[in-house]
Amino acid sequence: MKMNKKIIIACFALATVLFITFRLLSSKNSEEKYRMEKVLKGELVESITATGTVNAITTVNVGTQVSGTIQKLHADFNSRVTRGQVIARIDPTMFEAQVDQAKANLNSAKANLARTEISVIDTKRTMDRNSELLKKNLIAQSDLDTAETNYLTAKSQVDVAKAQVEQMEASLKVAATNLQYTRIVSPVNGIIISRNVDVGQTVAASFQTPTLFMIAEDLTKMQIDSNVNEADIGKIREKQSVTFSVDAYPEFLFKGKVQQIRNAPIIVQNVVTYDVVIFVDNSDMKLKPGMTANASIITNTKSDVLKIPNSALRFKPSGIPDRAQGKEAQKSPAPYGGQSVWILEKNIPKRVRIKTGINDGAFTEVVSGELAEGQELIVDTIGLQKKQAPASGPPRMF
């Protein structure tokens, strides 16, 4: 019984050794399989992506310089207005009363001026008469002095009255101007995109001018205020072409040009961006203020260049020595700055050093290196592929 048990254990151990040996031999007879892509030749477009907001080029906020109650509205959302057109009216009753009061004060000042001018004539007549009487020794010198004093006083009162007339004229002008401000007019030709008041609402202009309307001067010409990262802003230039899309028309690609690169930094949570203004033609009126634009700013375009997929640059074989380069080649510095791709030479991966140029996110330009159009590059490892099986099969257990 013990003998049978030992035989069973020995057979089991032998079977385990044979199985492990078979797996090792199978592994040696397998090779890695790679996914390949070709070196292409064609156009390459480098671009920088940015998001921004579509805005009108000129937007005017229309407010009020006087306080009061909105009496009438002559324009609404999307109304087309012309320069000088009345778009709202503040109740003018109080301002009309102020104008009437200013007119009355002005008339009173003019009447006072006329009275003082008559007083000058009377005091001069008295002074001249006393002067003749003094020559005949009919009055004392003090009487003539008093008459001269009264005359000079009357003349000064005329100047005071004239100043009061000018003051009342200025007050009337202020009152008339405030009355004119009760007519809210459009300063530009455009479209009203926002209305912030209703009839009967009271507006106060004591500390800050309230915004009643927002008018876009010309919606056929728009601009995108886009945020570009500080790492990419050095590549942006004026007049560069831009393509962008909006969520309202995901199937349509709009075009524009960089109009301005603003120097003021925008810092949000320690992230620095810069406002790049993009001019857009909106003749078809598809774009509306406030839309979010996903823009691609084209920074460089090259035609008829060799380009390789970016996945070829990311590929690194595992556990395979660079046999084609040799130990000395591996120790020498990279001739093209360290970038390399891998090709298959006699089913063995071989490294090829290259120098790269612009990148469009999917392909990279090959500036120099031993690559040719149509040559296949390794981009990924698929798995293990068995070599041709030997004539004798694996050992069997009977």
Contacts in CASP RR format, 6 or more apart in sequence:
PFRMAT RR
TARGET T0000
AUTHOR 0000-0000-0000
METHOD contacts of the structure
MODEL  1
MKMNKKIIIACFALATVLFITFRLLSSKNSEEKYRMEKVLKGELVESITA
TGTVNAITTVNVGTQVSGTIQKLHADFNSRVTRGQVIARIDPTMFEAQVD
QAKANLNSAKANLARTEISVIDTKRTMDRNSELLKKNLIAQSDLDTAETN
YLTAKSQVDVAKAQVEQMEASLKVAATNLQYTRIVSPVNGIIISRNVDVG
QTVAASFQTPTLFMIAEDLTKMQIDSNVNEADIGKIREKQSVTFSVDAYP
EFLFKGKVQQIRNAPIIVQNVVTYDVVIFVDNSDMKLKPGMTANASIITN
TKSDVLKIPNSALRFKPSGIPDRAQGKEAQKSPAPYGGQSVWILEKNIPK
RVRIKTGINDGAFTEVVSGELAEGQELIVDTIGLQKKQAPASGPPRMF
15 397 0 8 1.000
18 395 0 8 1.000
18 397 0 8 1.000
22 394 0 8 1.000
22 395 0 8 1.000
26 386 0 8 1.000
26 394 0 8 1.000
29 386 0 8 1.000
29 387 0 8 1.000
29 389 0 8 1.000
29 390 0 8 1.000
30 384 0 8 1.000
30 385 0 8 1.000
30 386 0 8 1.000
30 387 0 8 1.000
31 347 0 8 1.000
31 384 0 8 1.000
31 385 0 8 1.000
31 387 0 8 1.000
32 317 0 8 1.000
32 320 0 8 1.000
32 381 0 8 1.000
32 382 0 8 1.000
32 383 0 8 1.000
32 384 0 8 1.000
32 385 0 8 1.000
33 381 0 8 1.000
33 382 0 8 1.000
33 383 0 8 1.000
33 384 0 8 1.000
33 385 0 8 1.000
34 344 0 8 1.000
34 349 0 8 1.000
34 378 0 8 1.000
34 379 0 8 1.000
34 380 0 8 1.000
34 381 0 8 1.000
34 382 0 8 1.000
35 378 0 8 1.000
35 379 0 8 1.000
35 380 0 8 1.000
35 381 0 8 1.000
35 382 0 8 1.000
36 344 0 8 1.000
36 376 0 8 1.000
36 377 0 8 1.000
36 378 0 8 1.000
36 379 0 8 1.000
37 308 0 8 1.000
37 309 0 8 1.000
37 311 0 8 1.000
37 312 0 8 1.000
37 376 0 8 1.000
37 377 0 8 1.000
37 379 0 8 1.000
38 374 0 8 1.000
38 375 0 8 1.000
38 376 0 8 1.000
38 377 0 8 1.000
39 306 0 8 1.000
39 307 0 8 1.000
39 308 0 8 1.000
39 366 0 8 1.000
39 371 0 8 1.000
39 372 0 8 1.000
39 373 0 8 1.000
39 374 0 8 1.000
39 375 0 8 1.000
39 376 0 8 1.000
39 377 0 8 1.000
40 306 0 8 1.000
40 307 0 8 1.000
40 308 0 8 1.000
40 363 0 8 1.000
40 373 0 8 1.000
40 374 0 8 1.000
41 304 0 8 1.000
41 305 0 8 1.000
41 306 0 8 1.000
41 307 0 8 1.000
41 373 0 8 1.000
42 303 0 8 1.000
42 304 0 8 1.000
42 305 0 8 1.000
42 307 0 8 1.000
43 301 0 8 1.000
43 302 0 8 1.000
43 303 0 8 1.000
43 304 0 8 1.000
43 305 0 8 1.000
44 301 0 8 1.000
44 302 0 8 1.000
44 305 0 8 1.000
44 307 0 8 1.000
44 358 0 8 1.000
44 360 0 8 1.000
44 363 0 8 1.000
44 365 0 8 1.000
45 298 0 8 1.000
45 300 0 8 1.000
45 301 0 8 1.000
45 360 0 8 1.000
46 298 0 8 1.000
46 299 0 8 1.000
46 300 0 8 1.000
46 301 0 8 1.000
46 358 0 8 1.000
46 359 0 8 1.000
46 360 0 8 1.000
47 296 0 8 1.000
47 297 0 8 1.000
47 298 0 8 1.000
47 299 0 8 1.000
47 360 0 8 1.000
48 228 0 8 1.000
48 232 0 8 1.000
48 235 0 8 1.000
48 236 0 8 1.000
48 296 0 8 1.000
48 297 0 8 1.000
48 299 0 8 1.000
49 294 0 8 1.000
49 295 0 8 1.000
49 296 0 8 1.000
49 297 0 8 1.000
50 226 0 8 1.000
50 227 0 8 1.000
50 228 0 8 1.000
50 229 0 8 1.000
50 276 0 8 1.000
50 295 0 8 1.000
50 296 0 8 1.000
50 297 0 8 1.000
51 226 0 8 1.000
51 227 0 8 1.000
51 292 0 8 1.000
51 293 0 8 1.000
51 294 0 8 1.000
51 295 0 8 1.000
52 224 0 8 1.000
52 225 0 8 1.000
52 226 0 8 1.000
52 227 0 8 1.000
52 292 0 8 1.000
52 293 0 8 1.000
52 295 0 8 1.000
53 224 0 8 1.000
53 225 0 8 1.000
53 290 0 8 1.000
53 291 0 8 1.000
53 292 0 8 1.000
53 293 0 8 1.000
54 222 0 8 1.000
54 223 0 8 1.000
54 224 0 8 1.000
54 246 0 8 1.000
54 280 0 8 1.000
54 287 0 8 1.000
54 288 0 8 1.000
54 289 0 8 1.000
54 290 0 8 1.000
54 291 0 8 1.000
54 292 0 8 1.000
54 293 0 8 1.000
55 222 0 8 1.000
55 223 0 8 1.000
55 224 0 8 1.000
55 225 0 8 1.000
55 289 0 8 1.000
55 290 0 8 1.000
56 193 0 8 1.000
56 216 0 8 1.000
56 217 0 8 1.000
56 218 0 8 1.000
56 219 0 8 1.000
56 222 0 8 1.000
56 223 0 8 1.000
56 289 0 8 1.000
57 217 0 8 1.000
57 218 0 8 1.000
57 221 0 8 1.000
57 222 0 8 1.000
57 223 0 8 1.000
57 279 0 8 1.000
58 188 0 8 1.000
58 216 0 8 1.000
58 217 0 8 1.000
58 218 0 8 1.000
59 193 0 8 1.000
59 214 0 8 1.000
59 215 0 8 1.000
59 216 0 8 1.000
59 217 0 8 1.000
59 289 0 8 1.000
60 187 0 8 1.000
60 188 0 8 1.000
60 214 0 8 1.000
60 215 0 8 1.000
60 217 0 8 1.000
61 211 0 8 1.000
61 213 0 8 1.000
61 214 0 8 1.000
62 87 0 8 1.000
62 184 0 8 1.000
62 186 0 8 1.000
62 187 0 8 1.000
62 211 0 8 1.000
62 212 0 8 1.000
62 213 0 8 1.000
62 214 0 8 1.000
62 215 0 8 1.000
63 184 0 8 1.000
63 205 0 8 1.000
63 209 0 8 1.000
63 210 0 8 1.000
63 211 0 8 1.000
63 212 0 8 1.000
63 213 0 8 1.000
64 90 0 8 1.000
64 181 0 8 1.000
64 184 0 8 1.000
64 203 0 8 1.000
64 205 0 8 1.000
64 209 0 8 1.000
64 210 0 8 1.000
64 212 0 8 1.000
65 178 0 8 1.000
65 181 0 8 1.000
65 205 0 8 1.000
65 209 0 8 1.000
66 90 0 8 1.000
66 95 0 8 1.000
66 178 0 8 1.000
66 181 0 8 1.000
66 182 0 8 1.000
66 205 0 8 1.000
67 202 0 8 1.000
67 203 0 8 1.000
67 204 0 8 1.000
67 205 0 8 1.000
67 206 0 8 1.000
68 90 0 8 1.000
68 91 0 8 1.000
68 94 0 8 1.000
68 202 0 8 1.000
68 203 0 8 1.000
68 204 0 8 1.000
69 90 0 8 1.000
69 91 0 8 1.000
69 200 0 8 1.000
69 201 0 8 1.000
69 202 0 8 1.000
69 203 0 8 1.000
70 88 0 8 1.000
70 89 0 8 1.000
70 90 0 8 1.000
70 91 0 8 1.000
70 197 0 8 1.000
70 198 0 8 1.000
70 199 0 8 1.000
70 200 0 8 1.000
70 201 0 8 1.000
70 202 0 8 1.000
70 203 0 8 1.000
71 89 0 8 1.000
71 90 0 8 1.000
71 91 0 8 1.000
71 92 0 8 1.000
71 199 0 8 1.000
71 200 0 8 1.000
72 88 0 8 1.000
72 89 0 8 1.000
72 199 0 8 1.000
73 87 0 8 1.000
73 88 0 8 1.000
73 195 0 8 1.000
73 197 0 8 1.000
73 198 0 8 1.000
73 199 0 8 1.000
74 85 0 8 1.000
74 86 0 8 1.000
74 87 0 8 1.000
74 88 0 8 1.000
74 89 0 8 1.000
75 81 0 8 1.000
75 85 0 8 1.000
75 87 0 8 1.000
75 88 0 8 1.000
75 186 0 8 1.000
75 192 0 8 1.000
75 195 0 8 1.000
75 213 0 8 1.000
76 192 0 8 1.000
76 195 0 8 1.000
77 192 0 8 1.000
77 193 0 8 1.000
77 194 0 8 1.000
77 195 0 8 1.000
78 191 0 8 1.000
78 192 0 8 1.000
78 193 0 8 1.000
79 87 0 8 1.000
79 191 0 8 1.000
79 192 0 8 1.000
80 190 0 8 1.000
80 191 0 8 1.000
81 87 0 8 1.000
81 186 0 8 1.000
81 189 0 8 1.000
81 190 0 8 1.000
81 191 0 8 1.000
81 192 0 8 1.000
81 215 0 8 1.000
82 186 0 8 1.000
82 189 0 8 1.000
82 190 0 8 1.000
83 186 0 8 1.000
83 187 0 8 1.000
83 188 0 8 1.000
83 189 0 8 1.000
84 185 0 8 1.000
84 186 0 8 1.000
84 187 0 8 1.000
85 185 0 8 1.000
85 186 0 8 1.000
86 183 0 8 1.000
86 184 0 8 1.000
86 185 0 8 1.000
87 184 0 8 1.000
87 185 0 8 1.000
87 186 0 8 1.000
87 192 0 8 1.000
87 213 0 8 1.000
88 184 0 8 1.000
88 197 0 8 1.000
88 212 0 8 1.000
88 213 0 8 1.000
89 182 0 8 1.000
89 183 0 8 1.000
89 184 0 8 1.000
90 181 0 8 1.000
90 182 0 8 1.000
90 183 0 8 1.000
90 184 0 8 1.000
90 203 0 8 1.000
91 182 0 8 1.000
92 179 0 8 1.000
92 182 0 8 1.000
95 175 0 8 1.000
95 178 0 8 1.000
95 179 0 8 1.000
95 182 0 8 1.000
96 179 0 8 1.000
98 175 0 8 1.000
98 178 0 8 1.000
98 179 0 8 1.000
99 172 0 8 1.000
99 175 0 8 1.000
99 176 0 8 1.000
99 179 0 8 1.000
101 175 0 8 1.000
102 168 0 8 1.000
102 171 0 8 1.000
102 172 0 8 1.000
102 174 0 8 1.000
102 175 0 8 1.000
102 176 0 8 1.000
103 172 0 8 1.000
105 168 0 8 1.000
105 171 0 8 1.000
105 172 0 8 1.000
106 165 0 8 1.000
106 168 0 8 1.000
106 169 0 8 1.000
106 171 0 8 1.000
106 172 0 8 1.000
108 168 0 8 1.000
109 161 0 8 1.000
109 164 0 8 1.000
109 165 0 8 1.000
109 167 0 8 1.000
109 168 0 8 1.000
110 165 0 8 1.000
112 161 0 8 1.000
112 164 0 8 1.000
113 158 0 8 1.000
113 161 0 8 1.000
113 162 0 8 1.000
113 164 0 8 1.000
113 165 0 8 1.000
115 161 0 8 1.000
116 154 0 8 1.000
116 157 0 8 1.000
116 158 0 8 1.000
116 160 0 8 1.000
116 161 0 8 1.000
117 158 0 8 1.000
117 161 0 8 1.000
119 154 0 8 1.000
119 157 0 8 1.000
120 151 0 8 1.000
120 154 0 8 1.000
120 155 0 8 1.000
120 157 0 8 1.000
120 158 0 8 1.000
122 154 0 8 1.000
123 147 0 8 1.000
123 150 0 8 1.000
123 151 0 8 1.000
123 153 0 8 1.000
123 154 0 8 1.000
124 151 0 8 1.000
124 154 0 8 1.000
126 147 0 8 1.000
126 150 0 8 1.000
126 151 0 8 1.000
127 144 0 8 1.000
127 147 0 8 1.000
127 148 0 8 1.000
127 150 0 8 1.000
127 151 0 8 1.000
129 147 0 8 1.000
130 139 0 8 1.000
130 143 0 8 1.000
130 144 0 8 1.000
130 147 0 8 1.000
131 144 0 8 1.000
131 147 0 8 1.000
133 139 0 8 1.000
133 143 0 8 1.000
133 144 0 8 1.000
134 140 0 8 1.000
134 141 0 8 1.000
134 143 0 8 1.000
134 144 0 8 1.000
184 212 0 8 1.000
184 213 0 8 1.000
186 213 0 8 1.000
186 215 0 8 1.000
187 215 0 8 1.000
188 215 0 8 1.000
188 217 0 8 1.000
189 217 0 8 1.000
189 218 0 8 1.000
190 215 0 8 1.000
190 216 0 8 1.000
190 217 0 8 1.000
190 218 0 8 1.000
190 219 0 8 1.000
191 215 0 8 1.000
191 216 0 8 1.000
191 219 0 8 1.000
192 213 0 8 1.000
192 214 0 8 1.000
192 215 0 8 1.000
193 214 0 8 1.000
193 215 0 8 1.000
193 216 0 8 1.000
193 289 0 8 1.000
194 211 0 8 1.000
194 213 0 8 1.000
194 214 0 8 1.000
195 212 0 8 1.000
195 213 0 8 1.000
196 210 0 8 1.000
196 211 0 8 1.000
196 212 0 8 1.000
196 213 0 8 1.000
196 214 0 8 1.000
197 203 0 8 1.000
197 210 0 8 1.000
197 212 0 8 1.000
203 210 0 8 1.000
203 212 0 8 1.000
204 210 0 8 1.000
216 289 0 8 1.000
219 282 0 8 1.000
219 285 0 8 1.000
219 288 0 8 1.000
219 289 0 8 1.000
220 281 0 8 1.000
220 282 0 8 1.000
220 283 0 8 1.000
220 285 0 8 1.000
221 279 0 8 1.000
221 280 0 8 1.000
221 281 0 8 1.000
221 282 0 8 1.000
222 279 0 8 1.000
222 280 0 8 1.000
222 282 0 8 1.000
222 287 0 8 1.000
222 289 0 8 1.000
223 259 0 8 1.000
223 277 0 8 1.000
223 278 0 8 1.000
223 279 0 8 1.000
223 280 0 8 1.000
224 242 0 8 1.000
224 244 0 8 1.000
224 277 0 8 1.000
224 278 0 8 1.000
224 280 0 8 1.000
224 293 0 8 1.000
224 295 0 8 1.000
225 275 0 8 1.000
225 277 0 8 1.000
226 275 0 8 1.000
226 276 0 8 1.000
226 277 0 8 1.000
226 278 0 8 1.000
226 293 0 8 1.000
226 295 0 8 1.000
226 297 0 8 1.000
227 266 0 8 1.000
227 273 0 8 1.000
227 274 0 8 1.000
227 275 0 8 1.000
227 276 0 8 1.000
228 236 0 8 1.000
228 273 0 8 1.000
228 274 0 8 1.000
228 275 0 8 1.000
228 276 0 8 1.000
228 297 0 8 1.000
229 271 0 8 1.000
229 272 0 8 1.000
229 273 0 8 1.000
230 265 0 8 1.000
230 272 0 8 1.000
230 273 0 8 1.000
230 274 0 8 1.000
233 261 0 8 1.000
233 274 0 8 1.000
233 276 0 8 1.000
235 299 0 8 1.000
235 300 0 8 1.000
236 258 0 8 1.000
236 261 0 8 1.000
236 276 0 8 1.000
236 297 0 8 1.000
236 299 0 8 1.000
237 258 0 8 1.000
237 261 0 8 1.000
237 299 0 8 1.000
238 258 0 8 1.000
238 259 0 8 1.000
238 260 0 8 1.000
238 261 0 8 1.000
239 257 0 8 1.000
239 258 0 8 1.000
240 257 0 8 1.000
240 258 0 8 1.000
240 297 0 8 1.000
240 298 0 8 1.000
240 299 0 8 1.000
241 255 0 8 1.000
241 256 0 8 1.000
241 257 0 8 1.000
241 297 0 8 1.000
241 298 0 8 1.000
242 255 0 8 1.000
242 256 0 8 1.000
242 257 0 8 1.000
242 258 0 8 1.000
242 278 0 8 1.000
242 295 0 8 1.000
242 296 0 8 1.000
242 297 0 8 1.000
242 298 0 8 1.000
243 253 0 8 1.000
243 254 0 8 1.000
243 255 0 8 1.000
243 256 0 8 1.000
243 295 0 8 1.000
243 296 0 8 1.000
243 298 0 8 1.000
244 253 0 8 1.000
244 254 0 8 1.000
244 255 0 8 1.000
244 256 0 8 1.000
244 278 0 8 1.000
244 280 0 8 1.000
244 293 0 8 1.000
244 294 0 8 1.000
244 295 0 8 1.000
244 296 0 8 1.000
245 252 0 8 1.000
245 253 0 8 1.000
245 254 0 8 1.000
245 293 0 8 1.000
245 294 0 8 1.000
246 254 0 8 1.000
246 287 0 8 1.000
246 291 0 8 1.000
246 292 0 8 1.000
246 293 0 8 1.000
246 294 0 8 1.000
247 291 0 8 1.000
247 292 0 8 1.000
248 286 0 8 1.000
248 288 0 8 1.000
248 291 0 8 1.000
249 286 0 8 1.000
252 286 0 8 1.000
254 280 0 8 1.000
254 286 0 8 1.000
254 287 0 8 1.000
254 293 0 8 1.000
255 280 0 8 1.000
255 281 0 8 1.000
256 278 0 8 1.000
256 279 0 8 1.000
256 280 0 8 1.000
256 281 0 8 1.000
257 278 0 8 1.000
257 279 0 8 1.000
258 276 0 8 1.000
258 277 0 8 1.000
258 278 0 8 1.000
258 279 0 8 1.000
258 297 0 8 1.000
259 277 0 8 1.000
259 278 0 8 1.000
259 279 0 8 1.000
260 276 0 8 1.000
260 277 0 8 1.000
261 274 0 8 1.000
261 276 0 8 1.000
261 277 0 8 1.000
262 274 0 8 1.000
262 275 0 8 1.000
262 276 0 8 1.000
262 277 0 8 1.000
263 274 0 8 1.000
264 274 0 8 1.000
264 275 0 8 1.000
265 272 0 8 1.000
265 273 0 8 1.000
265 274 0 8 1.000
266 272 0 8 1.000
266 273 0 8 1.000
266 274 0 8 1.000
266 275 0 8 1.000
276 297 0 8 1.000
278 293 0 8 1.000
278 295 0 8 1.000
278 297 0 8 1.000
280 287 0 8 1.000
300 358 0 8 1.000
302 358 0 8 1.000
302 365 0 8 1.000
305 365 0 8 1.000
305 366 0 8 1.000
306 365 0 8 1.000
306 366 0 8 1.000
306 371 0 8 1.000
306 372 0 8 1.000
306 373 0 8 1.000
307 363 0 8 1.000
307 364 0 8 1.000
307 365 0 8 1.000
307 366 0 8 1.000
308 341 0 8 1.000
308 354 0 8 1.000
308 363 0 8 1.000
308 364 0 8 1.000
308 366 0 8 1.000
308 371 0 8 1.000
308 377 0 8 1.000
309 362 0 8 1.000
309 363 0 8 1.000
309 364 0 8 1.000
309 377 0 8 1.000
309 379 0 8 1.000
310 359 0 8 1.000
310 361 0 8 1.000
310 362 0 8 1.000
310 363 0 8 1.000
310 364 0 8 1.000
311 379 0 8 1.000
311 380 0 8 1.000
312 341 0 8 1.000
312 342 0 8 1.000
312 377 0 8 1.000
312 378 0 8 1.000
312 379 0 8 1.000
313 339 0 8 1.000
313 340 0 8 1.000
313 341 0 8 1.000
313 356 0 8 1.000
313 364 0 8 1.000
315 341 0 8 1.000
315 342 0 8 1.000
315 377 0 8 1.000
315 378 0 8 1.000
315 379 0 8 1.000
315 380 0 8 1.000
315 381 0 8 1.000
317 342 0 8 1.000
317 349 0 8 1.000
317 378 0 8 1.000
317 381 0 8 1.000
318 381 0 8 1.000
320 348 0 8 1.000
320 349 0 8 1.000
322 329 0 8 1.000
322 330 0 8 1.000
322 349 0 8 1.000
322 350 0 8 1.000
322 351 0 8 1.000
323 348 0 8 1.000
323 350 0 8 1.000
324 345 0 8 1.000
324 348 0 8 1.000
324 350 0 8 1.000
324 351 0 8 1.000
325 350 0 8 1.000
325 351 0 8 1.000
334 340 0 8 1.000
334 353 0 8 1.000
335 353 0 8 1.000
336 353 0 8 1.000
336 354 0 8 1.000
336 355 0 8 1.000
336 368 0 8 1.000
336 369 0 8 1.000
337 353 0 8 1.000
337 355 0 8 1.000
338 353 0 8 1.000
339 353 0 8 1.000
339 354 0 8 1.000
339 355 0 8 1.000
339 356 0 8 1.000
340 351 0 8 1.000
340 352 0 8 1.000
340 353 0 8 1.000
340 354 0 8 1.000
341 351 0 8 1.000
341 352 0 8 1.000
341 354 0 8 1.000
341 371 0 8 1.000
341 377 0 8 1.000
341 378 0 8 1.000
342 349 0 8 1.000
342 350 0 8 1.000
342 351 0 8 1.000
342 352 0 8 1.000
342 377 0 8 1.000
342 378 0 8 1.000
343 349 0 8 1.000
343 350 0 8 1.000
343 352 0 8 1.000
343 375 0 8 1.000
343 376 0 8 1.000
343 377 0 8 1.000
343 378 0 8 1.000
344 350 0 8 1.000
344 376 0 8 1.000
344 378 0 8 1.000
349 378 0 8 1.000
352 369 0 8 1.000
352 370 0 8 1.000
352 371 0 8 1.000
353 369 0 8 1.000
353 370 0 8 1.000
354 366 0 8 1.000
354 367 0 8 1.000
354 368 0 8 1.000
354 369 0 8 1.000
354 370 0 8 1.000
354 371 0 8 1.000
355 366 0 8 1.000
355 367 0 8 1.000
355 368 0 8 1.000
355 369 0 8 1.000
356 364 0 8 1.000
356 365 0 8 1.000
356 366 0 8 1.000
356 367 0 8 1.000
357 364 0 8 1.000
357 365 0 8 1.000
357 366 0 8 1.000
357 367 0 8 1.000
358 364 0 8 1.000
358 365 0 8 1.000
359 365 0 8 1.000
371 377 0 8 1.000
END
